[in-house]
């Protein structure tokens, strides 16, 4: 028989004592009937009362003979009543007149010390009960070792025999795979490097935008090397109790060393790895202690332990320099958004088990998804499968891919009761964007234009570049600004006034113009000078402490140049719109009729025949 912990016996004894005292208070007491003071005086006047005990304002009386009351089944001799708050001077003379024996006892002062202690006893018992429940939950979650494994946090451990992700499952990141493939050789054949005195890199930092496959690449590295894999998010080190973060770090590194060769993967490293000692309110001591523990554990490697630490972040700019120095995360692997070829490879992986129609050309689908990450492409394939299943189709067609791409790019269709005049203005606005994009030589090709509300917009003109761009020329940027401002320009040309619908267009065009002037040196007046606003996160405390590095006069010149670029872009858009008024009117009519038109219909209307 397993002995119960001491808190169980403590709780049980408290309950037994509570019951014993309750029974003791009731033992020997005959049943009594509560009556009103008026009824009590009537009993006295009838001569039915034998004795009275006065306890302050409480009156206990014993009758000469048992009496039946309507509210009780059996006759009783004991009644109880209370004096009025103002007292009764006639009571004692009346009792003496009726020869009632009078007893006087002090008023009860409440429960004895045991009764006063019992509530605290019960609270303590409940407290120990809750602690035990938490320990039991940890036992259920982490196994027999309970609180010991709790220090591991939510670290997920994949053993050697578990199914592994391989490099073949990571498509579209060939450069990153080449960078980390060397670590596989270190893990499989360490003697080749040890005999030459070479030490492997202990920390590898995977950097890149969200959804590019950093976690997947780390799993693939462990799968290729066939080693144990420990995975945890950095935020889980400090999510519960103060002081647990550093203990969790120590525990995880100890486990990894015991199970070497192994890989430790820390996701979202910036959650604990931000620059220390800066910010508006000072650093978080718990976070900094956790970071210090990670640094000391990595410094504790002897060079012969086959444990590698991988970390992922999409904010390398905010990491503490101590993390990036040699001996720690000194090898940096960048994962970029995939190009057209890489996107096609990723789509092949995510459509491998999906029935595709013969008409589906993944190269065409990939070409229409510039800027999509690996996660976006996975979502695209999944949304296409959902669309096909919703229609009851047996295969996924190109139309299903188009629908899913529209849902991702444009948002979900909304049902709004738009007034006719507002709908007409919206059609003119979108026709302006479309016309400028069609006739400007450096603009991206038009993909689709719609006046159906989707996502957070009332309509949209969407363009898809034919090739991936890694740099943007001055001519391209100026044409982009002209396209953005062409919707507002169309309202001005055709309606004589403008609306608030161009809010986002103006914001994006202004951002491009300011970057051209202050970052990219595309202003003859300002020249090639870096005058950008600091990109540091404000809570890192950097921008606040940095002095302004240009004068008020220069700020005015920057504003003047930005305004000049925007006015030139709007003037270019107005000129194009005025030159093609008849075609724009046809386009507006078609938009109001069809609501959504594709590239072929746009070309048919705007093509100069």
Secondary structure in CASP SS format (residue, H / E / C, confidence):
PFRMAT SS
TARGET T0000
AUTHOR 0000-0000-0000
METHOD secondary structure of the structure
MODEL  1
X C 1.00
X C 1.00
X C 1.00
X C 1.00
X C 1.00
X H 1.00
X H 1.00
X H 1.00
X H 1.00
X H 1.00
X H 1.00
X H 1.00
X H 1.00
X H 1.00
X H 1.00
X H 1.00
X H 1.00
X H 1.00
X H 1.00
X H 1.00
X H 1.00
X H 1.00
X H 1.00
X H 1.00
X H 1.00
X H 1.00
X C 1.00
X C 1.00
X C 1.00
X C 1.00
X C 1.00
X E 1.00
X E 1.00
X E 1.00
X C 1.00
X C 1.00
X H 1.00
X H 1.00
X H 1.00
X H 1.00
X H 1.00
X H 1.00
X H 1.00
X H 1.00
X H 1.00
X C 1.00
X C 1.00
X C 1.00
X E 1.00
X E 1.00
X E 1.00
X E 1.00
X E 1.00
X E 1.00
X E 1.00
X C 1.00
X C 1.00
X E 1.00
X E 1.00
X E 1.00
X E 1.00
X E 1.00
X E 1.00
X E 1.00
X E 1.00
X E 1.00
X E 1.00
X C 1.00
X C 1.00
X C 1.00
X C 1.00
X C 1.00
X C 1.00
X C 1.00
X C 1.00
X E 1.00
X E 1.00
X E 1.00
X E 1.00
X E 1.00
X E 1.00
X E 1.00
X C 1.00
X C 1.00
X C 1.00
X C 1.00
X C 1.00
X C 1.00
X C 1.00
X H 1.00
X H 1.00
X H 1.00
X H 1.00
X H 1.00
X H 1.00
X H 1.00
X H 1.00
X C 1.00
X C 1.00
X C 1.00
X E 1.00
X E 1.00
X E 1.00
X E 1.00
X E 1.00
X C 1.00
X C 1.00
X C 1.00
X C 1.00
X C 1.00
X C 1.00
X C 1.00
X H 1.00
X H 1.00
X H 1.00
X H 1.00
X H 1.00
X H 1.00
X H 1.00
X H 1.00
X H 1.00
X H 1.00
X H 1.00
X H 1.00
X H 1.00
X H 1.00
X H 1.00
X H 1.00
X H 1.00
X H 1.00
X H 1.00
X H 1.00
X H 1.00
X H 1.00
X H 1.00
X H 1.00
X H 1.00
X H 1.00
X H 1.00
X H 1.00
X H 1.00
X H 1.00
X C 1.00
X C 1.00
X C 1.00
X C 1.00
X H 1.00
X H 1.00
X H 1.00
X H 1.00
X C 1.00
X C 1.00
X C 1.00
X C 1.00
X C 1.00
X E 1.00
X E 1.00
X E 1.00
X C 1.00
X C 1.00
X C 1.00
X C 1.00
X C 1.00
X C 1.00
X C 1.00
X C 1.00
X H 1.00
X H 1.00
X H 1.00
X C 1.00
X C 1.00
X C 1.00
X C 1.00
X H 1.00
X H 1.00
X H 1.00
X H 1.00
X H 1.00
X H 1.00
X H 1.00
X H 1.00
X H 1.00
X H 1.00
X H 1.00
X H 1.00
X H 1.00
X H 1.00
X H 1.00
X C 1.00
X C 1.00
X H 1.00
X H 1.00
X H 1.00
X H 1.00
X C 1.00
X C 1.00
X C 1.00
X C 1.00
X C 1.00
X C 1.00
X C 1.00
X C 1.00
X E 1.00
X E 1.00
X E 1.00
X E 1.00
X E 1.00
X E 1.00
X C 1.00
X C 1.00
X C 1.00
X C 1.00
X C 1.00
X H 1.00
X H 1.00
X H 1.00
X H 1.00
X H 1.00
X H 1.00
X H 1.00
X H 1.00
X H 1.00
X H 1.00
X H 1.00
X H 1.00
X C 1.00
X C 1.00
X E 1.00
X E 1.00
X E 1.00
X E 1.00
X E 1.00
X E 1.00
X H 1.00
X H 1.00
X H 1.00
X H 1.00
X H 1.00
X C 1.00
X C 1.00
X C 1.00
X C 1.00
X C 1.00
X H 1.00
X H 1.00
X H 1.00
X H 1.00
X H 1.00
X H 1.00
X H 1.00
X H 1.00
X H 1.00
X H 1.00
X H 1.00
X H 1.00
X H 1.00
X H 1.00
X H 1.00
X C 1.00
X C 1.00
X C 1.00
X E 1.00
X E 1.00
X E 1.00
X E 1.00
X E 1.00
X E 1.00
X C 1.00
X C 1.00
X H 1.00
X H 1.00
X H 1.00
X H 1.00
X E 1.00
X C 1.00
X C 1.00
X C 1.00
X C 1.00
X C 1.00
X C 1.00
X C 1.00
X C 1.00
X C 1.00
X C 1.00
X H 1.00
X H 1.00
X H 1.00
X H 1.00
X H 1.00
X H 1.00
X H 1.00
X H 1.00
X H 1.00
X H 1.00
X H 1.00
X H 1.00
X H 1.00
X H 1.00
X H 1.00
X C 1.00
X C 1.00
X C 1.00
X C 1.00
X C 1.00
X C 1.00
X C 1.00
X E 1.00
X E 1.00
X E 1.00
X E 1.00
X E 1.00
X E 1.00
X E 1.00
X C 1.00
X C 1.00
X H 1.00
X H 1.00
X H 1.00
X E 1.00
X C 1.00
X H 1.00
X H 1.00
X H 1.00
X H 1.00
X C 1.00
X C 1.00
X C 1.00
X C 1.00
X C 1.00
X C 1.00
X E 1.00
X E 1.00
X E 1.00
X E 1.00
X E 1.00
X C 1.00
X C 1.00
X C 1.00
X C 1.00
X H 1.00
X H 1.00
X H 1.00
X H 1.00
X H 1.00
X H 1.00
X H 1.00
X H 1.00
X H 1.00
X H 1.00
X H 1.00
X C 1.00
X C 1.00
X C 1.00
X C 1.00
X C 1.00
X E 1.00
X C 1.00
X C 1.00
X C 1.00
X C 1.00
X C 1.00
X H 1.00
X H 1.00
X H 1.00
X H 1.00
X H 1.00
X H 1.00
X C 1.00
X C 1.00
X C 1.00
X C 1.00
X C 1.00
X C 1.00
X H 1.00
X H 1.00
X H 1.00
X H 1.00
X H 1.00
X H 1.00
X H 1.00
X H 1.00
X H 1.00
X H 1.00
X H 1.00
X H 1.00
X H 1.00
X H 1.00
X H 1.00
X H 1.00
X H 1.00
X H 1.00
X C 1.00
X C 1.00
X C 1.00
X C 1.00
X E 1.00
X C 1.00
X H 1.00
X H 1.00
X H 1.00
X H 1.00
X H 1.00
X H 1.00
X H 1.00
X H 1.00
X H 1.00
X H 1.00
X H 1.00
X H 1.00
X H 1.00
X C 1.00
X C 1.00
X E 1.00
X C 1.00
X C 1.00
X C 1.00
X C 1.00
X C 1.00
X C 1.00
X H 1.00
X H 1.00
X H 1.00
X H 1.00
X H 1.00
X H 1.00
X H 1.00
X H 1.00
X H 1.00
X H 1.00
X H 1.00
X H 1.00
X H 1.00
X H 1.00
X H 1.00
X H 1.00
X H 1.00
X H 1.00
X H 1.00
X H 1.00
X C 1.00
X C 1.00
X C 1.00
X C 1.00
X C 1.00
X C 1.00
X E 1.00
X E 1.00
X E 1.00
X E 1.00
X E 1.00
X C 1.00
X C 1.00
X C 1.00
X E 1.00
X C 1.00
X C 1.00
X E 1.00
X C 1.00
X C 1.00
X E 1.00
X E 1.00
X E 1.00
X E 1.00
X C 1.00
X C 1.00
X C 1.00
X C 1.00
X C 1.00
X C 1.00
X C 1.00
X C 1.00
X C 1.00
X C 1.00
X H 1.00
X H 1.00
X H 1.00
X H 1.00
X H 1.00
X H 1.00
X H 1.00
X H 1.00
X H 1.00
X H 1.00
X H 1.00
X H 1.00
X H 1.00
X H 1.00
X H 1.00
X H 1.00
X H 1.00
X H 1.00
X H 1.00
X H 1.00
X H 1.00
X H 1.00
X C 1.00
X C 1.00
X C 1.00
X C 1.00
X H 1.00
X H 1.00
X H 1.00
X H 1.00
X H 1.00
X H 1.00
X H 1.00
X H 1.00
X H 1.00
X H 1.00
X H 1.00
X H 1.00
X H 1.00
X H 1.00
X H 1.00
X H 1.00
X H 1.00
X H 1.00
X H 1.00
X C 1.00
X C 1.00
X C 1.00
X C 1.00
X C 1.00
X C 1.00
X C 1.00
X C 1.00
X C 1.00
X C 1.00
X C 1.00
X C 1.00
X C 1.00
X C 1.00
X C 1.00
X C 1.00
X C 1.00
X C 1.00
X C 1.00
X H 1.00
X H 1.00
X H 1.00
X C 1.00
X H 1.00
X H 1.00
X H 1.00
X H 1.00
X C 1.00
X C 1.00
X C 1.00
X C 1.00
X C 1.00
X C 1.00
X H 1.00
X H 1.00
X H 1.00
X H 1.00
X H 1.00
X H 1.00
X H 1.00
X H 1.00
X H 1.00
X H 1.00
X H 1.00
X H 1.00
X H 1.00
X H 1.00
X H 1.00
X H 1.00
X H 1.00
X H 1.00
X H 1.00
X H 1.00
X H 1.00
X H 1.00
X H 1.00
X H 1.00
X H 1.00
X H 1.00
X H 1.00
X H 1.00
X C 1.00
X H 1.00
X H 1.00
X H 1.00
X H 1.00
X H 1.00
X H 1.00
X H 1.00
X H 1.00
X H 1.00
X H 1.00
X H 1.00
X H 1.00
X H 1.00
X H 1.00
X C 1.00
X E 1.00
X E 1.00
X E 1.00
X H 1.00
X H 1.00
X H 1.00
X H 1.00
X H 1.00
X H 1.00
X H 1.00
X H 1.00
X C 1.00
X C 1.00
X C 1.00
END
